[in-house]
Every structure is written in structure tokens, then in C-alpha cells.
Amino acid sequence: MESWAFDYSDEEFVLRRLPSGISSDDEGLRGVPLGTQADVIELAVKSGVTAPIVKARLTSVDGLGEGFVMLRAKGETLPHKILGNPDYAIAEANLTEHCAVELARIHAMDLTTISEKLEYFTPKQLIQLQKDKYHEIGGAIPIYEYAFRWLFENAPETEVKKLVHGDFRMGNLMIGPSGISAVLDWELARIGDPVQDLAYLCTPSWRFGNYEKVAGGFDTAENFLDAYSEQTGETVDPDRFRFWLVYSTLWWGVACMVMGEIWRSGGDRSLERTVIGRRVSEVEIDLALLFEEMLPLEVCTVLDWKAPQPETIEGETGYGEVLTALSDWNKETVQPGLKGHEKFQSRVAGNALGILQRRFDWGDRFATTSDKRLAAIGYDYGQFCQALSDGSLDMLAPGVWDHLRLSALERLSIDQPKYAGLKVALKKWSTS
């Protein structure tokens, strides 16, 4: 969604609007209708949730598309400006309790007036929806295939039907000096299992560099779940929590693929869409670290991994050097003269150039070693994906787990070598 801040008559507002290029009936790309979002937010405020006040809704005569206007909440949303910042030390100390309080109130909301406007899916139906979307895009990532199978095999048989925010995480919480000042971004709201919200906050991608602080990058999962139990009087089943943690992790991987598909289909041709599309490899590492907690220790051996190093180039200028020079020019010459969104876009361009440069330097080498590993197992790439999907290949078979981990390391070293999960994985898997 688009969010536009504006002032009017000494008051501060935010316009929440459907982005240009995405129609109101683009299934799977826009969440619940904005009118329904406004309904949910209004009900949340009445239920004691710290959410923005809805002031107006757009109509066809406004000529602005679909959306609504809210009072602007005060605070900061960017996690890297909050976590570890002395100015937000009190807020960070309170986040575990505050998140538990907000989620408990969300999950206790009376759905009588909005139940017909929100969808309900069983856990297995949700998995199938994601798998259908994944295959529609043309996904073929081995550990994703295994994750889908694991989820189907471990889906909880629960008929709990409560409001699920669907996107409750750092980045979607407005934080003031003392704590949460607004719960934002309700477009994924639906009816379902409240444990999904708890696990979603703990998804690896939403720890924002503090990978080993599982709850949002600010606390342990144990402390967070205990705080939630104190608010609700309900103990969270660890197996149900683990299921939703794996689901939410895989969900984000598919969402990254959807971002790339939006660009590919012409819905939104922004550079950021394609760069987010490459974040699928972050999720490979995340899934591998989650699954390793469930595998026998004898499978989780140290890997023969050496971090890739730049090659010495002689003679004519190499293509990788051209990309490096372009990236340096963007960072040193272009960015200092930019502000706001233009500066952000320049940083995204720098990330894209870095991906291309590393892919040029190491991509062919990694592809060759990957093919050799698969040949030793007795599969080509497509067969390997299919075997992990249908269960005909055991994860404990010789070479399988090593190949999945090495592939994740190779791909992430190209796409995002600064991702916190890579550092954690290397500490566990490698002696170098």
C-alpha cells in the first residue's frame, strides 16, 4: 500500500491508498480491501488496540482511487533507528510486554460485525494457497519444496477462529519513546489461529540484524510467549508455534517471489521489486537453520566451505570490474547529492549492482559445484526438487542436507552477503 503524510487545518494525517498499477481485484497482490481494513482498524480502536484513528474514506468522486485517511501517529517505524538506540531504550525494554498486550487485545476482538468481510482458511488450505502461488510463478527451490511437504505433514488440526493481524512485526509498529504508539498495516488481517501472529513476529526476516533475538530482534521467544500467556491465560503449544514459524518463514519467501512477479507482469516496475525478489535466498538460510533444529546431530556436520574471494584480474578490464566501478560511482558521487526517496532508490540500485557483480564473479563456479554435488546424489536439479516435494528422497540420505546448506550459502553469498542469518549459519556450519 501507499502511505502519504499530509497536514490540514493544524492536524496531521496519513492517506492509505492502493498503489498505481494494481487494480482493486488483483487477487493475492493487495490483501483485504481498503474499506475492510478501515473497518478492522475502527473495531480494533474500540477494542483497546493502539491503532490509528480513521477519519475519512475515499469515494469515486475524489479521483484518488481506493483508500482512507487516518490521524498520523507519532513515532518511528524503522527498526534500525529503534533497536539499540538510546533514545528508544525505554521503548525497547517495554516491547515484549507491549507486543503481548496488543496481540492479546487483537485476538480478543469481537468479530460479529466484520466476520463476513474477512476470510478464514485452515492451516492446510493456507499452505496450499502458498504452494499454488509458488508453482504459478514457476518456483523451483529445493528447500522450499521440502518445507511445503513438512508443513503439510505437521499442520495442526485447529479450528480456533480469532482475528489475526497477519503482519504484526517491527516495521509495522509505530514506536514512541516509551513504547508502541500505533499498530499499522492491517491489509493481511483475516480470521484464523492467533499463534500465527506470535510466530510471525519471530520470523527470521523480521529480526532486522539481531538474528539471535528471535522475538522481533528485541527479546527471546520464551520471554515473548510467556508475556502473551500472562495476558491471555493461555499457554502456547510449542509444536503449533514451530509450525507457524516455518510457515511464516516460507510465506515470506513466496512473497519475495511475488514481488518479482509483480515487476515481471508490469504491475509495478520499480527497481525495489526486483531486488526484494532476490531475497528468496535469505529464506533458504532461514529454513535450513530452522530445520536443523529438528534433525539428528550426526547429519549436521561441519561443511567444507570457503568464503568466495575476489579473483585477481590482469589484462583488459573485466565485466565485474565495470560493475564495481559503477557501484562505487553511485555510492560516492550520486548518493551524496540525493535526499529522501531518491537517496533510498540509489541505495537499492547499489544493492542491485552488487548482486550482479557477485553473480558475475562467482555464479558459474557455484553452478558447477552444485551440479557435481547433485550428480553424486544421483539427481539433476528438477528431479531433486520433485523428490524432496513428494518424499521419495529422505532428507537424511547421504549428501542431501550438505547440498541444501551449501546451496543456500552459495546463493546468499551472491544475493545478500550482509544478511545476519548468513553469519549465524557460517558460525554453525563452517570452520573458516
C-alpha positions as CSV (number, residue, x, y, z in Angstrom):
1,M,0.0,0.0,0.0
2,E,1.0,3.6,-0.4
3,S,1.1,5.9,2.6
4,W,1.0,9.7,2.1
5,A,1.6,12.1,5.0
6,F,-0.1,15.4,4.8
7,D,-1.2,18.3,7.1
8,Y,-4.6,20.0,7.0
9,S,-6.0,22.6,9.4
10,D,-3.4,22.2,12.0
11,E,-3.8,18.4,12.1
12,E,-1.5,15.6,10.7
13,F,-3.0,12.8,8.6
14,V,-1.9,9.8,6.6
15,L,-3.7,8.7,3.4
16,R,-3.6,4.9,2.9
17,R,-4.0,4.2,-0.8
18,L,-4.0,1.4,-3.3
19,P,-0.8,1.7,-5.4
20,S,-1.0,2.7,-9.0
21,G,-0.7,-0.3,-11.3
22,I,-2.5,-2.7,-9.0
23,S,-6.3,-2.9,-9.6
24,S,-8.7,-3.5,-6.7
25,D,-9.4,-7.1,-7.9
26,D,-5.7,-8.2,-8.3
27,E,-6.0,-11.4,-6.1
28,G,-3.0,-12.1,-4.0
29,L,-1.3,-8.8,-4.5
30,R,-3.2,-6.3,-2.3
31,G,-4.6,-8.1,0.8
32,V,-8.1,-7.3,2.1
33,P,-10.0,-4.3,0.5
34,L,-9.0,-1.0,2.0
35,G,-12.6,-0.4,3.1
36,T,-12.4,-3.6,5.1
37,Q,-9.0,-2.5,6.5
38,A,-10.7,0.7,7.8
39,D,-13.5,-1.3,9.4
40,V,-11.0,-3.6,11.1
41,I,-8.9,-0.6,12.4
42,E,-12.0,1.1,13.7
43,L,-13.0,-2.1,15.6
44,A,-9.5,-2.5,16.9
45,V,-9.5,1.0,18.4
46,K,-12.9,0.3,20.1
47,S,-11.4,-2.9,21.4
48,G,-8.5,-1.1,23.1
49,V,-5.8,-1.8,20.5
50,T,-3.4,1.1,20.0
51,A,-4.2,1.7,16.3
52,P,-4.7,4.9,14.2
53,I,-8.0,6.8,14.2
54,V,-9.8,6.5,10.8
55,K,-11.1,9.9,9.8
56,A,-12.4,9.5,6.3
57,R,-12.7,7.1,3.3
58,L,-12.1,7.9,-0.3
59,T,-15.0,7.7,-2.7
60,S,-15.2,7.6,-6.5
61,V,-15.7,11.3,-6.8
62,D,-12.4,12.0,-5.0
63,G,-10.5,10.8,-8.0
64,L,-7.8,9.3,-5.8
65,G,-8.7,5.6,-6.1
66,E,-9.3,3.3,-3.2
67,G,-8.2,4.3,0.3
68,F,-8.8,6.0,3.6
69,V,-7.4,8.8,5.8
70,M,-6.1,8.3,9.4
71,L,-4.8,10.6,12.0
72,R,-1.0,10.4,11.9
73,A,0.6,8.6,14.9
74,K,3.8,9.9,16.4
75,G,7.0,7.9,16.4
76,E,9.4,5.8,14.4
77,T,8.9,2.6,12.4
78,L,12.3,1.8,11.0
79,P,13.8,-1.0,13.2
80,H,17.5,0.1,12.6
81,K,16.6,3.5,14.1
82,I,14.9,1.9,17.2
83,L,16.7,-1.2,18.2
84,G,19.8,-0.4,20.2
85,N,19.1,3.4,20.0
86,P,19.5,5.0,23.5
87,D,16.6,7.4,22.6
88,Y,14.3,4.4,22.4
89,A,15.8,2.4,25.3
90,I,12.7,2.6,27.4
91,A,10.5,1.6,24.5
92,E,12.7,-1.4,23.6
93,A,12.7,-2.5,27.2
94,N,8.9,-2.4,27.1
95,L,8.4,-4.0,23.7
96,T,7.9,-7.6,24.8
97,E,5.1,-6.7,27.2
98,H,3.6,-4.1,24.8
99,C,3.5,-6.5,21.9
100,A,1.9,-9.2,24.1
101,V,-0.7,-6.7,25.2
102,E,-1.6,-5.5,21.7
103,L,-1.8,-9.1,20.3
104,A,-3.9,-10.3,23.2
105,R,-6.4,-7.4,22.5
106,I,-6.4,-8.1,18.8
107,H,-7.1,-11.8,19.4
108,A,-9.9,-11.0,21.8
109,M,-11.8,-8.7,19.4
110,D,-15.5,-9.4,18.9
111,L,-15.8,-10.4,15.2
112,T,-19.6,-10.2,15.0
113,T,-19.6,-7.1,12.8
114,I,-16.8,-8.0,10.5
115,S,-16.6,-11.8,10.3
116,E,-18.3,-11.9,6.9
117,K,-15.8,-9.4,5.4
118,L,-12.7,-11.5,6.4
119,E,-11.6,-14.8,5.0
120,Y,-10.9,-18.0,7.0
121,F,-8.7,-20.8,5.9
122,T,-7.5,-23.9,7.7
123,P,-3.7,-24.3,8.1
124,K,-3.6,-26.8,5.2
125,Q,-5.7,-24.5,3.0
126,L,-3.2,-21.7,3.7
127,I,-0.3,-23.9,2.8
128,Q,-2.0,-24.9,-0.5
129,L,-2.7,-21.3,-1.4
130,Q,1.0,-20.5,-1.0
131,K,2.1,-23.6,-2.9
132,D,-0.3,-22.8,-5.8
133,K,1.1,-19.2,-5.9
134,Y,4.7,-20.6,-5.8
135,H,4.0,-23.0,-8.7
136,E,2.1,-20.4,-10.7
137,I,5.2,-18.2,-10.6
138,G,7.3,-21.1,-11.6
139,G,9.1,-21.7,-8.3
140,A,11.7,-24.5,-8.1
141,I,13.8,-24.1,-4.9
142,P,14.8,-27.4,-3.2
143,I,14.4,-26.4,0.4
144,Y,11.1,-24.6,-0.4
145,E,9.8,-27.9,-1.8
146,Y,10.8,-29.8,1.3
147,A,9.3,-27.0,3.5
148,F,5.9,-27.3,1.8
149,R,5.9,-31.1,2.4
150,W,7.0,-30.7,6.0
151,L,4.2,-28.1,6.6
152,F,1.5,-30.4,5.1
153,E,2.8,-33.3,7.3
154,N,2.8,-31.1,10.5
155,A,-0.2,-28.8,10.1
156,P,-2.1,-28.5,13.4
157,E,-5.7,-29.7,13.5
158,T,-7.1,-26.5,15.0
159,E,-10.4,-24.8,14.5
160,V,-9.6,-21.7,16.5
161,K,-11.1,-18.6,14.8
162,K,-9.9,-15.3,16.1
163,L,-8.8,-12.1,14.4
164,V,-5.2,-12.5,13.1
165,H,-3.4,-9.2,12.2
166,G,-1.3,-11.1,9.7
167,D,1.6,-8.6,9.5
168,F,2.4,-7.8,13.2
169,R,6.2,-7.1,13.2
170,M,8.8,-4.5,13.7
171,G,8.5,-2.1,10.8
172,N,4.7,-2.2,11.1
173,L,4.7,-0.9,14.7
174,M,4.9,2.9,15.3
175,I,7.2,3.3,18.3
176,G,7.4,6.3,20.5
177,P,10.0,6.9,23.3
178,S,8.0,4.8,25.8
179,G,6.6,2.1,23.6
180,I,4.1,1.3,20.8
181,S,2.1,4.3,19.6
182,A,0.2,2.6,16.8
183,V,-0.2,-0.9,15.3
184,L,-0.1,-0.3,11.5
185,D,-0.6,-2.2,8.2
186,W,-3.8,-4.3,8.6
187,E,-4.1,-5.4,4.9
188,L,-3.3,-9.1,5.8
189,A,-6.0,-9.3,8.5
190,R,-8.1,-12.4,8.5
191,I,-9.7,-15.0,10.8
192,G,-7.5,-17.8,11.9
193,D,-5.1,-19.2,14.5
194,P,-3.7,-16.5,16.8
195,V,-0.5,-18.4,17.2
196,Q,0.3,-17.4,13.6
197,D,0.7,-13.8,14.8
198,L,3.1,-14.8,17.5
199,A,5.3,-16.8,15.2
200,Y,5.2,-14.1,12.5
201,L,6.8,-11.6,14.9
202,C,9.6,-14.1,15.4
203,T,10.2,-14.8,11.7
204,P,13.9,-14.6,10.9
205,S,13.5,-11.8,8.3
206,W,11.8,-9.6,10.9
207,R,14.7,-9.7,13.4
208,F,16.4,-6.9,11.5
209,G,20.0,-7.9,12.1
210,N,19.5,-9.1,15.6
211,Y,19.1,-12.7,14.4
212,E,19.6,-14.5,17.7
213,K,16.9,-12.3,19.4
214,V,14.1,-14.4,18.0
215,A,11.2,-12.1,19.1
216,G,11.4,-9.3,16.6
217,G,15.1,-8.7,17.2
218,F,14.5,-7.4,20.8
219,D,13.9,-10.5,23.0
220,T,13.8,-14.2,23.3
221,A,10.8,-16.2,22.0
222,E,10.4,-17.7,25.5
223,N,10.0,-14.3,27.2
224,F,7.6,-13.1,24.5
225,L,5.4,-16.2,24.7
226,D,5.4,-16.1,28.5
227,A,4.3,-12.4,28.3
228,Y,1.5,-13.4,25.9
229,S,0.4,-16.2,28.2
230,E,0.3,-13.8,31.1
231,Q,-2.1,-11.5,29.2
232,T,-4.4,-14.3,27.9
233,G,-4.1,-17.1,30.4
234,E,-3.3,-19.5,27.6
235,T,-0.1,-21.5,27.2
236,V,1.2,-21.5,23.6
237,D,1.8,-25.1,22.3
238,P,5.4,-25.3,21.1
239,D,4.7,-27.6,18.2
240,R,2.0,-25.2,16.9
241,F,4.4,-22.3,17.3
242,R,7.1,-24.1,15.4
243,F,4.7,-24.9,12.6
244,W,3.6,-21.3,12.2
245,L,7.3,-20.2,12.4
246,V,8.2,-22.4,9.5
247,Y,5.1,-21.4,7.6
248,S,5.7,-17.7,8.1
249,T,9.3,-18.0,7.0
250,L,8.3,-19.8,3.8
251,W,5.4,-17.4,3.3
252,W,7.9,-14.5,3.2
253,G,10.0,-16.4,0.6
254,V,7.0,-16.8,-1.6
255,A,6.1,-13.2,-1.0
256,C,9.5,-12.2,-2.3
257,M,8.8,-14.2,-5.5
258,V,5.5,-12.4,-5.8
259,M,7.3,-9.1,-5.7
260,G,9.4,-10.1,-8.7
261,E,6.3,-11.4,-10.5
262,I,4.6,-8.0,-9.9
263,W,7.5,-6.4,-11.7
264,R,7.6,-9.0,-14.4
265,S,3.9,-8.6,-15.2
266,G,4.2,-4.8,-15.4
267,G,2.1,-4.1,-12.3
268,D,4.9,-2.1,-10.7
269,R,8.2,-1.6,-12.5
270,S,10.1,-0.2,-9.5
271,L,13.7,-1.4,-9.0
272,E,12.9,-2.3,-5.4
273,R,10.5,-5.1,-6.5
274,T,13.3,-7.0,-8.3
275,V,15.8,-6.6,-5.5
276,I,13.3,-7.9,-3.0
277,G,12.7,-10.8,-5.4
278,R,16.3,-11.9,-4.8
279,R,15.7,-12.2,-1.1
280,V,14.4,-15.7,-1.6
281,S,17.9,-16.9,-0.8
282,E,17.7,-15.3,2.7
283,V,14.7,-17.6,3.4
284,E,16.8,-20.6,2.2
285,I,19.2,-20.0,5.0
286,D,16.4,-19.3,7.5
287,L,14.6,-22.5,6.6
288,A,17.8,-24.5,6.9
289,L,18.6,-23.1,10.3
290,L,15.0,-23.9,11.5
291,F,15.0,-27.5,10.1
292,E,18.5,-28.2,11.5
293,E,17.0,-27.8,15.0
294,M,14.8,-30.9,14.2
295,L,17.5,-33.1,12.5
296,P,19.7,-35.6,14.2
297,L,23.1,-34.2,15.2
298,E,25.0,-36.7,13.1
299,V,23.6,-35.1,9.9
300,C,24.6,-31.6,10.9
301,T,28.3,-31.9,10.3
302,V,30.8,-29.2,9.6
303,L,30.8,-28.2,5.9
304,D,33.8,-27.8,3.6
305,W,33.1,-24.2,2.8
306,K,35.4,-21.4,2.0
307,A,34.1,-17.9,1.6
308,P,34.4,-16.7,-2.0
309,Q,37.2,-14.2,-2.7
310,P,37.6,-11.7,-5.5
311,E,39.9,-13.0,-8.3
312,T,42.9,-11.2,-9.4
313,I,42.3,-9.8,-12.9
314,E,45.0,-8.9,-15.4
315,G,44.8,-7.6,-18.9
316,E,41.7,-6.0,-20.3
317,T,39.1,-4.6,-17.9
318,G,36.8,-7.3,-16.6
319,Y,33.0,-7.0,-16.7
320,G,32.9,-7.5,-12.9
321,E,35.2,-4.5,-12.6
322,V,32.9,-2.4,-14.7
323,L,30.0,-3.2,-12.3
324,T,32.2,-2.5,-9.3
325,A,33.2,0.9,-10.7
326,L,29.5,1.7,-11.4
327,S,28.6,0.8,-7.9
328,D,31.4,2.9,-6.4
329,W,30.3,5.9,-8.6
330,N,26.7,5.6,-7.5
331,K,27.7,5.5,-3.8
332,E,30.4,8.1,-3.9
333,T,29.1,10.6,-6.5
334,V,25.3,10.1,-6.8
335,Q,24.1,9.3,-3.3
336,P,25.6,12.3,-1.5
337,G,23.6,14.7,-3.7
338,L,20.3,13.0,-3.1
339,K,17.7,13.1,-0.3
340,G,14.6,11.1,0.8
341,H,13.2,8.6,-1.6
342,E,15.7,9.3,-4.3
343,K,18.5,8.5,-2.0
344,F,16.8,5.3,-1.0
345,Q,16.4,4.3,-4.6
346,S,20.1,5.0,-5.2
347,R,20.9,2.6,-2.3
348,V,18.6,0.0,-3.9
349,A,20.5,0.5,-7.2
350,G,23.7,-0.1,-5.3
351,N,22.4,-3.3,-3.9
352,A,21.3,-4.4,-7.3
353,L,24.7,-3.7,-8.8
354,G,26.4,-5.6,-6.0
355,I,24.2,-8.7,-6.7
356,L,25.2,-8.6,-10.4
357,Q,28.9,-8.1,-9.7
358,R,29.0,-11.1,-7.3
359,R,26.9,-13.2,-9.7
360,F,29.4,-12.4,-12.5
361,D,32.3,-13.3,-10.2
362,W,31.1,-16.5,-8.6
363,G,27.9,-17.6,-10.3
364,D,29.4,-20.0,-12.8
365,R,31.7,-21.5,-10.2
366,F,28.9,-22.2,-7.8
367,A,26.7,-23.6,-10.5
368,T,29.4,-26.1,-11.4
369,T,30.0,-27.3,-7.9
370,S,26.2,-27.5,-7.3
371,D,25.8,-29.8,-10.4
372,K,28.6,-32.0,-9.2
373,R,27.0,-32.4,-5.7
374,L,23.7,-33.3,-7.3
375,A,25.3,-35.8,-9.6
376,A,26.9,-37.5,-6.6
377,I,23.5,-37.9,-5.0
378,G,22.1,-39.2,-8.3
379,Y,19.7,-36.4,-9.4
380,D,19.5,-33.4,-11.7
381,Y,18.0,-30.2,-10.3
382,G,14.4,-30.8,-11.4
383,Q,14.5,-34.4,-10.1
384,F,15.9,-33.3,-6.8
385,C,13.2,-30.7,-6.3
386,Q,10.5,-33.2,-7.2
387,A,12.0,-35.9,-4.9
388,L,12.0,-33.5,-1.9
389,S,8.5,-32.5,-2.7
390,D,7.0,-36.0,-2.9
391,G,9.1,-37.5,-0.2
392,S,10.8,-40.1,-2.3
393,L,14.2,-38.7,-1.2
394,D,14.9,-38.8,2.5
395,M,16.5,-35.6,4.0
396,L,18.9,-37.9,5.9
397,A,20.2,-39.6,2.7
398,P,23.9,-39.1,2.2
399,G,24.8,-35.7,0.7
400,V,21.3,-34.2,0.8
401,W,21.5,-32.0,3.8
402,D,25.0,-30.9,2.9
403,H,23.9,-29.9,-0.6
404,L,21.0,-27.9,0.7
405,R,23.1,-26.0,3.1
406,L,25.9,-25.3,0.7
407,S,23.5,-24.2,-2.0
408,A,21.9,-21.7,0.5
409,L,25.4,-20.4,1.4
410,E,26.3,-20.0,-2.3
411,R,23.2,-18.2,-3.3
412,L,23.1,-15.9,-0.3
413,S,26.7,-15.0,-0.7
414,I,25.7,-13.6,-4.1
415,D,22.4,-12.0,-3.2
416,Q,22.9,-10.6,0.3
417,P,26.3,-11.4,2.0
418,K,25.5,-9.0,4.9
419,Y,22.3,-10.8,5.9
420,A,22.5,-11.7,9.6
421,G,21.4,-15.3,9.1
422,L,24.4,-15.9,6.9
423,K,26.8,-15.1,9.8
424,V,24.8,-17.4,12.1
425,A,24.9,-20.2,9.6
426,L,28.6,-19.9,8.9
427,K,29.3,-19.9,12.7
428,K,27.3,-23.2,12.9
429,W,28.4,-24.9,9.7
430,S,31.9,-23.8,8.8
431,T,35.4,-23.8,10.4
432,S,36.6,-20.9,8.2
